[in-house]
Structure formats: C-alpha cells, structure tokens
Amino acid sequence: MVPPRGRRGAQVSAQLLRRPAGELKTLAESGAADLGPEASAAEVIGWVAEHFDVGQAAVASSMANAVLPHLVARQLPGVDVLFLDTGYHFAETLGTRADVARRLNVNVVDLQPEQSVAEQDAAHGKDLFATNPSLCCQLRKVEPLARALAAYEVWFTGIRRDEGPTRTNAPLISWDERHGLVKVNPLAAWNFDELLEYAGIHDVPVNMLLANGYPSIGCWPCTRPVADGEDPRAGRWAGLSKTECGIHT
C-alpha cells in the first residue's frame, strides 16, 4: 500500500480512537434532525466543529475549486484535505491542488492507488479507463479513499443537489454505511453561481477549467466540456451509462 503523502502521522492512532459505529450513526441522525434540511453551510460545519476534533475530520476535494476546504478551515483550521492523485489529472487540477496547499490553512493529503498508471497498464491492459472505466475508478479512486477514510469519524464532500439527478436528494448530514462514518455535504443546497460568487468574494483558488466549459472535473481521459443547457455532469464519461465514479453510490 502506498502511504498518503502529507498526513501528520496520526492515522493509526486516530483509527484506534474512533468512537463505535453505533454512536457515530446516532450522532449523525440527531445532527440531521436538529439542523433540518435547510441549514446553512456554516451551521453544518459548526455542528461538526462542535462534535468532532479537527483530527477526526477530513475534506474530500477534487480540486475543481477550494470553496469547501476554505469554508471548513474557517471553523476547523488545519483540517486534512484528501486529494485523489489518480495519475490522470489535468494540469489545471494539479495547479489548483498546489494553490490550495500554499494558500489555505489546511493539510493536503495526496491519496495514491496501489499501482502506478504503468503498473495498472501492465496488469489490466493499456488505458483501462477506456476498456473498463468502472474498474479504473475503483482502483484509482474508490479503494484509496476507502483506505484513508478508515482513520476518520466524519468526512465533508462538495456534493450539490443541482449537479444532476443522482444528487438531487443529497442530505446535509447522513450516516455513511459504506465507509462507517458520518458524511456531511455542507454545499448540498448551493448552486454553481453561488459557488463562484463565494470564491470571488473570498479569493479562493478555482480550477481554470471551470471557466472553460468544465463545471464538473474528473480525470482528463474521461471528462469533456459541457455545452450550454447540458447537465453539469454531462461531460463525465460522455457516451457511457456511467454517471458516478463509485465514491458516492
């Protein structure tokens, strides 16, 4: 296993100190009930800050923008920001990652797959993203993230309800049965314009691809620009029935 880069060295001890799953699930359910479906992003993050230490929380970021890391770091300074270093990122995405690490009060953690791209090509054939995109996502995104999340009690994602039909009902706080921790989506009720407005007001790093027709950014072989009026995620795995990498399903 390739160890995450940038971690502060507390992964093993943090995992051992995790509260029981039943206790965390009850906490997630009570938080969702107390806050309701229309709580603001700041209120949701404040709830996390009240019930979790910074070392128990992680922010998952695709580096399309740094709005979520910025918001979380205002109440949980120094929080871990998990970046899936798939080996297939746009140069603009890697540039955004560098900006986030340099400019925000966060700890960027690069999560890497077990195999390099060359090793994966040797094991599964060249360009697995074209022959079996679901397996490619499983190996390069889903599995590395699952390994990393075992060290935390709560994780933040940037899921928004306006991104497409698969995310329409995204809750603000829920119990993530798959990973065994609390899942928080503070931006669920935001739209794309609100995201850009916040980034502009607070001078938050934004991936340059967002201004060039990429409202949803993944790996370069599987992402194309989106035309006006298209679903924001229409450029992901275009031409395939696949709509999610598997992290949020």
Secondary structure as the mmCIF struct_conf table of DSSP 4:
data_model
#
loop_
_struct_conf.conf_type_id
_struct_conf.id
_struct_conf.beg_label_comp_id
_struct_conf.beg_label_asym_id
_struct_conf.beg_label_seq_id
_struct_conf.end_label_comp_id
_struct_conf.end_label_asym_id
_struct_conf.end_label_seq_id
HELX_LH_PP_P HELX_LH_PP_P1 VAL A 2 PRO A 4
STRN STRN1 ARG A 5 ARG A 5
BEND BEND1 GLY A 6 GLY A 6
BEND BEND2 GLY A 9 GLY A 9
HELX_RH_AL_P HELX_RH_AL_P1 GLN A 11 LEU A 16
TURN_TY1_P TURN_TY1_P1 LEU A 17 LEU A 17
HELX_LH_PP_P HELX_LH_PP_P2 ARG A 18 PRO A 20
HELX_RH_AL_P HELX_RH_AL_P2 ALA A 21 LEU A 35
TURN_TY1_P TURN_TY1_P2 PRO A 37 GLU A 38
HELX_RH_AL_P HELX_RH_AL_P3 ALA A 41 HIS A 51
BEND BEND3 PHE A 52 PHE A 52
HELX_RH_3T_P HELX_RH_3T_P1 VAL A 54 GLN A 56
STRN STRN2 ALA A 57 ALA A 60
BEND BEND4 MET A 63 ALA A 64
STRN STRN3 ASN A 65 ASN A 65
BEND BEND5 ALA A 66 ALA A 66
HELX_RH_AL_P HELX_RH_AL_P4 VAL A 67 GLN A 75
BEND BEND6 LEU A 76 LEU A 76
TURN_TY1_P TURN_TY1_P3 PRO A 77 GLY A 78
STRN STRN4 VAL A 79 LEU A 84
BEND BEND7 GLY A 87 GLY A 87
HELX_RH_AL_P HELX_RH_AL_P5 ALA A 91 ARG A 103
BEND BEND8 LEU A 104 ASN A 105
STRN STRN5 VAL A 106 LEU A 111
BEND BEND9 GLU A 114 GLN A 115
HELX_RH_AL_P HELX_RH_AL_P6 VAL A 117 HIS A 124
BEND BEND10 LYS A 126 LYS A 126
HELX_RH_AL_P HELX_RH_AL_P7 LEU A 128 THR A 131
HELX_RH_AL_P HELX_RH_AL_P8 PRO A 133 CYS A 137
HELX_RH_PI_P HELX_RH_PI_P1 GLN A 138 VAL A 142
HELX_RH_AL_P HELX_RH_AL_P9 GLU A 143 LEU A 149
TURN_TY1_P TURN_TY1_P4 ALA A 150 ALA A 151
BEND BEND11 GLU A 153 GLU A 153
STRN STRN6 VAL A 154 PHE A 156
HELX_RH_3T_P HELX_RH_3T_P2 ARG A 161 GLU A 163
HELX_RH_3T_P HELX_RH_3T_P3 PRO A 165 ARG A 167
TURN_TY1_P TURN_TY1_P5 THR A 168 ASN A 169
BEND BEND12 LEU A 172 LEU A 172
STRN STRN7 ILE A 173 ASP A 176
TURN_TY1_P TURN_TY1_P6 GLU A 177 GLY A 180
STRN STRN8 LEU A 181 VAL A 184
TURN_TY1_P TURN_TY1_P7 PRO A 186 ALA A 189
HELX_RH_AL_P HELX_RH_AL_P10 PHE A 192 ILE A 201
TURN_TY1_P TURN_TY1_P8 HIS A 202 ASP A 203
STRN STRN9 VAL A 206 VAL A 206
HELX_RH_3T_P HELX_RH_3T_P4 MET A 208 ASN A 212
TURN_TY1_P TURN_TY1_P9 GLY A 213 GLY A 213
BEND BEND13 PRO A 215 SER A 216
HELX_RH_3T_P HELX_RH_3T_P5 TRP A 220 CYS A 222
STRN STRN10 THR A 223 THR A 223
TURN_TY1_P TURN_TY1_P10 ASP A 228 GLY A 229
BEND BEND14 GLU A 230 GLU A 230
TURN_TY1_P TURN_TY1_P11 PRO A 232 GLY A 235
STRN STRN11 ARG A 236 ARG A 236
TURN_TY1_P TURN_TY1_P12 TRP A 237 GLY A 239
BEND BEND15 LEU A 240 SER A 241
BEND BEND16 GLY A 246 GLY A 246
TURN_TY1_P TURN_TY1_P13 ILE A 247 HIS A 248
#
